[in-house]
Amino acid sequence: MRQETKVVTGGRHPERFGGAVNTPVIRTSTVVAETVADWNRMDEPDYDGMIYGRLGTPTVWSLEEAVAELEGGDRSFAYPSGLAANVGAVVAFVSAGDHVLLTDSVYGPVRRFMNNVLSRMGVEVSFFDPLAGASVKEHFRPHTKVVYVESPGSLTFEMQDIPAIAAEAHKIGAVVLMDNTWGTPLYYKPFEHGVDVSIQSATKYIVGHSDVMMGLVTAKSEHAPKVQRCRQDFGLIPGPDDSYLALRGLRTMHVRLAQHQKSALALADLLAGSASVERMLCPQRPGDPGHDLWKRDFTGACGLFGVVFKPMSKKALAAFIDAMPLFAIGASWGGYESLVMQVHPEKARTVSPWTDKGPVIRFHAGLENIDDLLENVEAGLTALGKAL
Ligand SMILES: *Cc1c(COP(=O)(O)O)cnc(C)c1O
């Protein structure tokens, strides 16, 4: 089966639900047994029914089954947000005294968790240049247990040589965790490139409609029990209604992504031609420093990209953004709607400083008609020219 078909068929079991095409929303905390024997049966290792709401219901299991199949792992575990999945995955693999090594281009709130929480728990945390490749090994310590990558990087879009990094990490027995939100389960197959555990902010393209927070951690079978145990110990589980909506979003993800990809490229090409633009942060475009890696490892791109402008006044930047009403200013991405915002990589980096002086603008290409979006950006660039 091709992956577009798996998007449609994955995790569906109509025979279990009276023929219903979708797994129903099963809301429950308590799961009751009628006899002591039935109750005791729930403790047996091969028991695969419901036990208690916090341990999941068929609604969330359908989602997990579908995503595990798409990402190419053995098991997926859902979390109530992408961030909960990011940190839940890391915590599953470390103890006090261990070392976690993360890319300097990591999603900001993950960095904050590492510095504020994990460090406080006696775990060493350090960061490496996202462009390091195999030289990542220079940052290994005797107790490095987790190497955490994200490609392309949050805000800055550097491509990482994941197979090279993973090969070094495996030599010292470290586990490679990857935030694969940008690549999506369709356009990047982490387990084919040496990744051990893949993390999705499903809030983005899996949900796809800007109405649910959701995360997923997918692992090979050797690592899945640790992830599952840790999620249970933290009491994390998404609600059944949210799980249902995430599944509904998933069923059209391949169709939506094709348009996000096309529109993003058209917008990036338009912006790249502007005299006000210093450079594009868009690995799917030829000429991007990460383009060769993208072409080697990815089969597509999503709707998110960045633009580094030449230095300009705050007034000119505001004129540009305000002249594009179809691009609302907002965090997150992956929904049907276009978004724009200024981001600040210079504030985040610690080991590979961001040296560009001009503003960095992040675009999300939504599903509006592309000509309307292009006209908006043209109007923005005209307003910018006048305000300079
Ligand atoms: C948004 C995002 C997250 C966090 O997901 P939430 O669902 O917002 O908690 C993690 N990683 C990346 C790359 C993201 O863009």
The ligand as an SDF file (V2000), in Angstrom:
LIG
                    3D

 15 15  0  0  0  0  0  0  0  0999 V2000
    4.5830   23.6050   17.5860 C   0  0  0  0  0  0  0  0  0  0  0  0
    5.7590   22.7470   17.7060 C   0  0  0  0  0  0  0  0  0  0  0  0
    5.9450   21.8990   18.8050 C   0  0  0  0  0  0  0  0  0  0  0  0
    5.0250   21.8800   19.9840 C   0  0  0  0  0  0  0  0  0  0  0  0
    3.7330   21.4920   19.6690 O   0  0  0  0  0  0  0  0  0  0  0  0
    2.4650   21.9890   20.5170 P   0  0  0  0  0  0  0  0  0  0  0  0
    1.3950   21.1000   20.0480 O   0  0  0  0  0  0  0  0  0  0  0  0
    2.2850   23.4410   20.1940 O   0  0  0  0  0  0  0  0  0  0  0  0
    2.7970   21.7920   21.9720 O   0  0  0  0  0  0  0  0  0  0  0  0
    7.0440   21.0780   18.8060 C   0  0  0  0  0  0  0  0  0  0  0  0
    7.9390   21.0950   17.8030 N   0  0  0  0  0  0  0  0  0  0  0  0
    7.8080   21.8980   16.7490 C   0  0  0  0  0  0  0  0  0  0  0  0
    8.8220   21.8590   15.6670 C   0  0  0  0  0  0  0  0  0  0  0  0
    6.7240   22.7610   16.6650 C   0  0  0  0  0  0  0  0  0  0  0  0
    6.6170   23.5830   15.6200 O   0  0  0  0  0  0  0  0  0  0  0  0
  1  2  1  0
  2  3  1  0
  2 14  2  0
  3  4  1  0
  3 10  2  0
  4  5  1  0
  5  6  1  0
  6  7  2  0
  6  8  1  0
  6  9  1  0
 10 11  1  0
 11 12  2  0
 12 13  1  0
 12 14  1  0
 14 15  1  0
M  END
$$$$
